């Protein structure tokens, strides 16, 4: 439908369609998870890489509700891709054919004044609106009292206090959504000066001719006054730029500044609403957040706290995951034996045991570590600490030419580079955004964990260093720190060469500390684990089968008197995989690698985790006996009898994986986020080339320096 038709009412057979919108740090995602639980699906909005998350729930009487979680937005100014997507969905211009019946606006009760700007814009779009007054408990703790009935009267829409992290207010909120769907849409609650109304009238009429109803046209006309010339989204209505210029000229002629009209009008009204509805206790009372911030934001103590948190995360990845890994190994071993038992000896059994279970199984055992990493990142985000980390790093980021906001996408890169690159949409300056995109893949993502874990567990002893930290955890932390330092150095280089430009000052809202929602954490970790399992069941499975075939054919006669392990080596050396490996061995020999490592590196350019599954396929062992793979790596020798793997080779290999861009998904999202088309391919090519050169050079330098120091 189009906006001219007014709000659509749900029929008896279709679900109520609800779009959730709100400022960042309002608990919007937590509320979305509280409503929908695990009944979610994740994709992208049409034509862009902005994540589209949809969910659903049922009322006790069976009525269905479909929920769309719109990107976090401070306003509908459409200054970023996130805001543009939100605006186009609400105005029915995104091509998804999914205009909501009701808009649920999530506002933070602790920062109501700032959040009401977006809410006031949404209330003028000609759609029924419900406001979730979230984090209501924290507002009370901070001495903020909100007169909810008066707020409902002032805004003209249902307002429901909620505490999404504890599930409080969720049932009344669900009922309010159905009630709002039957109410007339709200209208603008403030008036503009007559001379401004007259100046905007031709523009409003032009927008109505372009397909907008009266209310949305008035909101859009006021919003467009602050939009910069040349923006792509001004082309959705013919001659819109010309009419907009005429309106701006008319406003200047009556002594006003067009760019400030919307903010002055809305904040003037918001100030009146705040006076009528909000009471605060006397200033000077120190809150819990203030006391915690005195420590975590301290100039010296803050960075130490951050480093301690990171050390805890990576130590936990080793120590906490071990029991769960053992359980997964046992299950896969049992399944492998169960499936293989009825199969006769031959290629089919070898495919199942050595291809599927050795390849995919060798990666699945790292699922607990990935879950722990995502859980920690979720806790940091939901607790409010992530914003503090960005604030702490602002001084460092500015020295390398980046905005403090760049640190949040980079920190997200610890989990996965794809959402990290997508998170750069919050950076307004294009040069800073591109520089951040170019370095996010240097942050060690969860896909590197299987590689690090295999090599560290095999070649690094668990020597205690500090209470709660051993040498294995410290080595893991060192790999993450190496990637972070490299990202900052490369960003500085980009900002001084290809992407020069001034650094804007950072304006960042520090949310109050809050306990993370267990349900929201569970949903987030579950979704990310499912994505990992899908990759294991598709990309890694397919590559494992291909690698098994290359390692098995062509068949060669083997000496039956040799041990089984030696027969396997003989077949492997004469297979198609062996031929390819020997062909590329000269390229990797300077790094201290043999042809088997070279094959594993090449295979893992599709996805880093494939390195481990390739090793499992090459050596015929996998997750069903993780210790066996580690033992094979320790015992592996070269033709001259020297060990193929040493602690120095393992460290050099980890360094290679710190820097190399081995992820097709990351390359694809870089192409899209860097501008698409030829421009996107250009930046993706630069990114891939410099990271590969950096990986090769750093690995060579590590091995060469280690040998010079006598560590060979």
BELUR-V397655 format. One record per backbone hydrogen bond with DSSP energy under -1.0 kcal/mol. CO is the residue of the C=O (numbers start at 0). NH is the residue of the N-H. E is the energy in kcal/mol with one decimal. If there is no record, write none. Layout:
((CO:NH:E) (CO:NH:E))
This chain:
((1:4:-1.5) (2:5:-1.3) (15:65:-2.7) (16:100:-2.2) (16:101:-1.9) (17:67:-2.8) (18:103:-3.1) (19:69:-2.3) (20:105:-2.8) (21:72:-2.1) (22:25:-1.0) (26:30:-2.4) (27:31:-2.5) (28:32:-2.6) (29:33:-2.2) (30:34:-1.9) (31:35:-2.4) (32:36:-2.7) (35:38:-2.0) (37:39:-2.2) (38:55:-1.2) (40:53:-2.4) (42:51:-3.2) (44:47:-1.8) (49:44:-2.4) (51:42:-2.6) (52:68:-2.7) (53:40:-2.6) (54:66:-2.8) (56:64:-2.4) (58:61:-2.4) (62:58:-3.0) (63:15:-2.5) (64:56:-1.9) (65:17:-3.1) (66:54:-2.8) (67:19:-3.0) (79:83:-2.4) (80:84:-2.3) (81:85:-2.1) (82:86:-2.4) (83:87:-2.4) (84:88:-2.3) (85:89:-2.1) (86:90:-2.0) (87:92:-4.1) (88:91:-1.1) (101:18:-2.0) (102:129:-2.4) (103:20:-2.4) (104:131:-2.6) (106:133:-2.0) (107:110:-1.3) (110:114:-1.9) (111:115:-2.0) (114:118:-1.6) (115:119:-2.6) (116:120:-1.5) (117:121:-2.4) (118:122:-1.9) (120:123:-1.6) (121:124:-1.8) (127:102:-2.6) (129:104:-2.8) (130:159:-2.8) (131:106:-2.5) (131:133:-1.6) (132:161:-2.2) (133:108:-2.7) (134:138:-1.6) (135:139:-1.6) (136:140:-2.0) (137:141:-1.7) (138:143:-3.1) (139:142:-1.7) (142:280:-1.3) (144:278:-2.5) (145:147:-1.3) (146:150:-2.1) (147:151:-2.5) (148:152:-1.9) (149:153:-2.3) (150:154:-2.4) (151:155:-2.6) (157:130:-2.8) (159:132:-2.2) (161:135:-1.9) (162:165:-1.6) (162:167:-1.9) (167:162:-2.3) (168:172:-1.7) (169:173:-2.2) (170:174:-2.0) (171:175:-2.1) (172:176:-1.5) (173:177:-1.2) (174:178:-2.1) (175:179:-2.8) (176:180:-1.4) (178:181:-1.2) (179:182:-1.5) (192:196:-2.3) (193:197:-2.4) (194:198:-1.7) (195:199:-2.1) (196:200:-1.2) (199:203:-2.6) (200:204:-2.4) (201:205:-2.1) (202:206:-2.2) (203:207:-2.2) (204:208:-2.1) (205:209:-1.2) (206:211:-1.9) (207:210:-1.4) (212:216:-2.3) (213:217:-2.1) (214:218:-2.2) (215:219:-2.8) (216:220:-2.3) (217:221:-1.9) (218:222:-2.5) (219:223:-2.6) (222:225:-1.6) (223:226:-1.4) (227:230:-1.2) (230:233:-1.6) (231:234:-1.7) (236:239:-1.6) (238:242:-2.0) (239:243:-2.5) (240:244:-2.2) (241:245:-1.9) (242:246:-2.0) (243:247:-2.4) (244:248:-2.4) (245:249:-2.1) (246:250:-2.1) (247:251:-2.4) (248:252:-1.9) (250:255:-2.0) (251:254:-1.9) (256:259:-1.5) (257:260:-1.2) (259:263:-2.3) (260:264:-2.4) (261:265:-2.8) (262:266:-2.4) (263:267:-1.5) (264:268:-1.8) (265:269:-2.9) (266:270:-2.3) (267:271:-1.3) (268:272:-2.1) (269:273:-2.7) (270:274:-1.9) (271:275:-1.5) (272:276:-1.7) (273:277:-2.3) (276:146:-3.0) (278:144:-3.2) (286:290:-1.9) (287:291:-2.4) (288:292:-2.8) (289:293:-1.5) (291:294:-1.5) (291:295:-2.5) (292:296:-2.1) (294:297:-1.3) (297:301:-1.8) (299:303:-1.1) (300:304:-2.5) (301:305:-2.4) (302:306:-2.4) (303:307:-2.4) (304:308:-2.3) (305:309:-2.3) (306:310:-2.4) (307:311:-2.3) (308:312:-2.2) (309:313:-2.2) (310:314:-2.1) (311:315:-2.4) (312:316:-1.7) (314:318:-2.7) (315:319:-1.6) (320:324:-2.7) (321:325:-2.4) (322:326:-1.9) (323:327:-2.3) (324:328:-2.7) (325:329:-2.2) (326:330:-2.2) (327:331:-2.7) (328:332:-2.7) (329:333:-2.3) (330:334:-2.7) (331:335:-3.1) (332:336:-2.3) (333:337:-2.3) (334:338:-2.7) (335:339:-2.4) (336:340:-1.8) (339:342:-1.3) (345:349:-2.1) (346:350:-2.8) (347:351:-2.1) (348:352:-2.9) (349:353:-2.4) (349:354:-1.1) (350:355:-2.5) (351:356:-2.6) (352:357:-1.2) (354:358:-1.1) (355:359:-2.2) (359:362:-1.3) (359:363:-2.0) (360:364:-1.2) (362:365:-1.9) (363:366:-2.1) (365:369:-1.9) (366:370:-2.5) (367:371:-2.4) (368:372:-2.2) (369:373:-2.4) (370:374:-2.2) (371:375:-2.3) (372:376:-2.2) (373:377:-2.4) (374:378:-2.2) (375:379:-2.4) (376:380:-2.2) (377:381:-2.8) (378:382:-2.2) (379:385:-2.1) (382:513:-1.3) (384:388:-2.3) (385:389:-1.9) (386:390:-2.1) (387:391:-2.8) (388:392:-2.1) (392:396:-3.2) (393:397:-2.6) (394:398:-1.2) (396:401:-2.9) (397:400:-1.2) (402:405:-1.9) (403:406:-1.5) (405:409:-1.8) (406:410:-3.1) (407:411:-2.4) (408:412:-1.3) (410:413:-1.5) (411:414:-1.5) (411:415:-1.9) (414:445:-1.9) (415:419:-1.3) (416:420:-2.8) (417:421:-2.1) (418:422:-1.9) (420:423:-1.3) (421:424:-1.5) (422:425:-1.4) (423:426:-2.1) (428:432:-2.3) (429:433:-2.5) (430:434:-2.2) (431:435:-2.2) (432:436:-2.5) (433:437:-2.2) (435:439:-1.8) (438:441:-1.8) (439:442:-2.0) (444:447:-1.5) (447:451:-2.7) (448:452:-3.3) (449:453:-2.1) (450:454:-2.2) (451:455:-3.1) (452:456:-2.6) (453:457:-1.4) (454:458:-2.4) (455:459:-2.5) (460:462:-1.5) (462:470:-2.4) (465:468:-2.6) (468:464:-2.4) (468:465:-2.3) (469:473:-2.4) (470:474:-2.3) (471:475:-2.1) (472:476:-2.5) (473:477:-2.4) (474:478:-1.8) (475:479:-1.8) (476:480:-2.7) (477:481:-2.4) (478:482:-1.9) (479:483:-2.0) (480:484:-2.9) (481:485:-2.3) (482:486:-2.2) (483:487:-2.1) (484:488:-2.3) (485:489:-2.8) (486:490:-2.3) (487:491:-2.1) (488:492:-1.8) (489:493:-2.5) (490:494:-2.6) (493:498:-3.1) (516:520:-2.6) (517:521:-2.6) (518:522:-2.6) (519:523:-2.4) (520:524:-2.9) (521:525:-2.7) (522:526:-2.4) (523:527:-2.0) (524:528:-2.5) (525:529:-2.2) (526:530:-2.0) (527:531:-1.9) (528:532:-2.6) (529:533:-2.6) (530:534:-2.0) (531:535:-2.4) (532:536:-2.3) (534:539:-2.3) (537:541:-2.8) (538:542:-2.5) (539:543:-2.4) (540:544:-2.1) (541:545:-2.3) (542:546:-2.9) (543:547:-2.3) (544:548:-2.3) (545:549:-2.4) (546:550:-2.2) (547:551:-1.3) (548:552:-2.1) (549:576:-2.3) (552:575:-2.5) (558:561:-1.7) (562:566:-2.4) (563:567:-2.3) (564:568:-1.9) (565:569:-2.2) (566:570:-2.5) (567:571:-2.5) (568:572:-2.3) (569:573:-1.1) (571:574:-1.1) (574:578:-2.2) (575:579:-2.2) (576:580:-2.6) (577:581:-2.5) (578:582:-1.5) (579:583:-1.7) (583:586:-1.2) (584:588:-1.9) (587:590:-1.3) (587:592:-1.7) (588:591:-2.2) (593:597:-2.0) (594:598:-2.5) (595:599:-2.0) (596:600:-2.4) (597:601:-2.3) (598:602:-2.6) (599:603:-1.6) (601:604:-1.4) (602:605:-1.2) (605:663:-1.7) (606:609:-1.9) (607:610:-2.0) (608:611:-1.0) (608:612:-1.3) (609:613:-2.8) (610:614:-2.0) (611:615:-2.3) (612:616:-2.1) (613:617:-3.2) (614:618:-2.4) (615:620:-1.3) (621:624:-1.9) (624:628:-1.3) (625:629:-2.0) (626:630:-2.5) (627:631:-2.4) (628:632:-2.1) (629:633:-2.0) (630:634:-2.0) (631:635:-1.3) (635:643:-2.6) (637:640:-1.7) (641:637:-3.1) (645:649:-2.8) (646:650:-2.3) (647:651:-2.6) (648:652:-2.4) (649:653:-2.3) (650:654:-2.5) (651:655:-2.0) (652:656:-2.0) (653:657:-1.6) (654:658:-1.3) (655:659:-2.5) (659:661:-1.0) (662:666:-1.8) (663:667:-2.3) (664:668:-2.3) (665:669:-2.1) (666:670:-2.1) (667:671:-1.8) (668:672:-2.9) (669:673:-2.3) (670:675:-2.4) (671:674:-1.1) (675:679:-2.0) (676:680:-2.2) (677:681:-2.1) (678:682:-2.1) (679:683:-2.3) (680:684:-2.4) (681:685:-2.2) (682:686:-2.5) (683:687:-2.5) (684:688:-2.5) (685:689:-2.6) (686:690:-1.8) (687:691:-2.1) (688:692:-2.4) (689:693:-2.3) (690:694:-2.4) (691:695:-2.5) (692:696:-2.5) (693:697:-2.6) (694:698:-2.4) (695:699:-2.5) (696:700:-2.4) (697:701:-2.4) (698:702:-2.3) (699:703:-2.8) (700:704:-2.6) (701:705:-2.3) (702:706:-2.4) (703:707:-2.2) (704:708:-1.7) (705:710:-3.0) (706:709:-1.5))
